[in-house]
Amino acid sequence: MKINFKISHRYAVSLLESVIEKKKTEKVILDIQLIVNTLQSSNELQVALQSPVIKTEIKEKIIVELFKSKIDNDSLEFIKFVIEKRREDFLLSIALRFLELYDEHIGVANVEIKTAFEFTKDQKESLQKRIEQILKKKARLNYKLDTDLIGGFVAQVGDTSYDASLSHQLELLKKQFLKGNISLN
Amino acid sequence: MAEIRPDEISAILRKQLTGFESEVDIYDVGTVLQVGDGIARIYGLSKVMVSELVEFPNDVLGMVLNLDEDSVGCVLFGESSLVKEGDSVKRTKRVASIPVGEELLGRVVNPLGIPIDGKGAITTNKFLPIERKALGVIQRQPVKEPLQTGITAVDAMIPIGRGQRELIIGDRQTGKTAVAIDAIINQKYTHTEEAKKLGINPVYCVYVAIGQKSSTVAQVVAKLNEQGAMDYTTVVTASAWEPAPLQYIAPYSGATLGEYYRDNGKHSLVIYDDLSKQAAAYRELSLLLRRPPGREAYPGDVFYLHSRLLERASKLSDKMGGGSLTALPIIETQQGDVSAYIPTNVISITDGQIYLESNLFNAGVRPAINVGISVSRVGGNAQIKAMKKVAGTLKLDLAQYRELEAFAKFGSDLDQSTLKTLAKGARLVELLKQGQYNPVPIERQIISIYLGTKGYMESIPLIDIKRFEKEAIEYFEVKHNNIFESLKKEKQISDELEARIKKAAEEFINVFKRST
């Protein structure tokens, strides 16, 4: 699916503003999450939406058929609007951007955590506490396993990485040795 | 046999590791979206600065040039094949900079200050950014001290002052680099005790080679070494095989090295060899970054590319220490076409140009300077009085000669005065010929020009002129060395000194043996 920051940002902002006005955020968030999950799990649906051969009316029918009974009317209207404007190939990126903006709105930081091993519940709890302390806001941690790290973890908030992994430590150590300031006295 | 116990080894290893801290490392990252042709597009790195260095995997460095709404455009200083889509990119939080200081004298470095001469690491902790703002009006003062190039034609008619920007322009194979190298070699004198006594400050040199063959650069370095000129010179090189971004930043690195001396009240000479190749490198990376092309496919800011570089040449006010940075940019023209885009730009930025011509070069006039169209707009103020006096008529005489030369080719009958002008002109042209790597001190230049313009050579056959000049200088040196001494000290020709020169010249004429 195409990524265009400008377009997806604009649609996402307008959706967010309208749902906040209507005070229907909780419902719509679940709907959007459902859309994201559906689109991400089905490559066929994505291809169908992107295809220039399939007519707009047919795309609209597919979407309505799929989500009709499962999502709120407002959400459905929004999707129809996006398709009408022929921006259906940006649907996923609009939805993702919407979730990002919503998190920003309610003050929750999305944190990607990569760990070498599965963390225990205690470890996860203390990590959550520490991260919220550092960021000074609520954090949602998404865990991922990455055995390349050897040990420790990497937490990424936006563009900033908090790197406490063993592989990175070894990399730094290697650099220090390569610098050549070895003095033997 | 001596033995080393294993625990000793471990102790030393442990010592090396003690300084190592294992805290959480915090850094900003982005992801490579697209890479190719030395350009990478990066997603993320939202806080990155323009011209900041970023780190790719495999020790490849890059520099940020474009900050777009949803991506960052970046040029690579290393192999682009080592960087792949999806790689993570780290910020270094440091704008592209280069180590500066006297430790770099005698060294050959790349534009990031990494030595490439195999003489070990450079031990300096002074770093300055490659891109710096040029100084304003208040911090400057007019050019007033001369920068002697050791080339008679230049020092007499196109004088260069410390803090000036003088363009060297010409086709390929016309001796542009030779002029610049001679200028560097001639600065050796400024580092001597004698110069110090006469109040001449030393000039430190930077030679920036852009887009040249590595073999050519090696030759230049070898020549400078042979002449003892590397002691006060740094060579910055981005050869033809190196990525375009390195070639693009090379002159700025050179300027930063020169500015270090300038800002410390010293004097420096920076040679950019050559800026047409730098413009081509910049065009390459601009087009790859999808900036719109303009005339000759150069981007719109190609004028700014050179103007901001050459504006950094300056003579500082006495309050700022009175240091100077003299720039000698070189431009290569195609078939003598000075009206192409880059040559016109650089001509308009600089304070004058030394124009080299291939037909003069082929006719044996070397250095092949066309003095008719070469100018120096500010250097005249810096010329020493003695030189000003003798060179005053030189340019006129040569101009008259060139005008008549065209007629004389038809072989028609010419009157006496025309013949005389032609003869004098031919002798002066002969006099200004000079060997490569053979700079002449200013006082000797003055004596030879004096002999030429005052008519002492009229009776000498053309083929004897060079020998006449050489022997005259030797004669002066042996018999009248005090003339040279007074010229150096007084820097002007008083009536008394002129009488002494006249007397010595007449003496010499009588002892000179013609070859026919």
Interface residues (C-beta under 8 A of the other chain):
Chain A: I3 N4 F5 K6 Q156 G158 D159 T160 S161 Y162 D163 A164 H168 Q169 L172 L173 Q176 F177 G180 I182 L184
Chain B: I12 Q16 L17 G19 F20 S22 V24 D25 I26 Y27 D28 V29 G30 G44 L45 S46 K47 E69 D70 A121
